[in-house]
Amino acid sequence: MFRNLIFLFGLAAAALPAALALSCSPGGSKIVVVYVSEDQVFSEPILKDFEKETGIRVKAVYDTEEAKSTGAMNRLIAEKDNPQADVYWANEPIRAEVLKQKGIAAPYISPNAGEIPAGLKDPEGCWTGFSARLRVLVVRKGLAKKPSSILAFTDPAWKGKGVIANPLFGTTTSEIAALFTLWGDEKAKAFMARMKANGTGLSSNNGESADFVAAGRYAFSLVDSDDVVNRVRKGKPVELVYPDQEEGGLGCFLVPNAAVLVRGAPHPKEARRLIDYLLSRATEEKLARADCAQLPLHPGAAPPAELKPLEKIRVMKVDYAEVARKLVEIQPFLKSWLEL
């Protein structure tokens, strides 16, 4: 099963570069090219608003759901010596940090970055976080007992009742890499082995995991907070649980979006304007009200109604640069875990 899933994902990721051919702007009109791994349904309205407000035409290339984050990142790496994009709108900071480490992200400190907490932006300005999601448990509503930790995946009481998205893609990869940095390789590998031995199911993406829980196929999953909020708003029988909130607990893995200026961007002036726009309080408020229900990082900005304010949530204390290095390092292990 694992081999078949990854084969399909590989096809989806490989198809991305050929899916959209980017042309230069005719007549010298203002244009900005952005690669986007944030869901198109949420990011496209923001980019349309930017076009209306600035007169700068946006050409966007969106990741597929199955190859989320990985497809756009790999395209940027392939284009390093001949950059086609100006901006990367990453749906998490880990792959943005990978691009910095590979010399693909250029420094730019936006005037709108001042209020973003220091731990959620690169000190050199190679990426800046905004509008975060949380990694949370989506739990089938009505359970007599609810899981309260990611360790439920290894608990015999929950054998065969948990499901996760494929760990080679998206925020699942990032959180696993974070666990490796916090626990060390030996403990993290043991956790993965016990999770597999405990009958954990595998889905193609976080949204599918949430749907499996809503349909009763599984009792819980580890997904992004927007996956839960979206289904709660649709009346699905699921609820959100913040994992590992006890004193001294791991906490939730926080996943901000990240804005990246591409080194050698063909349209650097327009690229900086787009980054300023993404990092604005107004954009964060739009993303908080949208179905993605993202948490603003600007102090004092109101969170979505379904989520606690960030200051009331225990979050993992991680170094995103360290997580990025670990993400690259553990790829062979993850493929082995998937029996590739």
Disulfide bonds with the S-S distance in Angstrom:
none
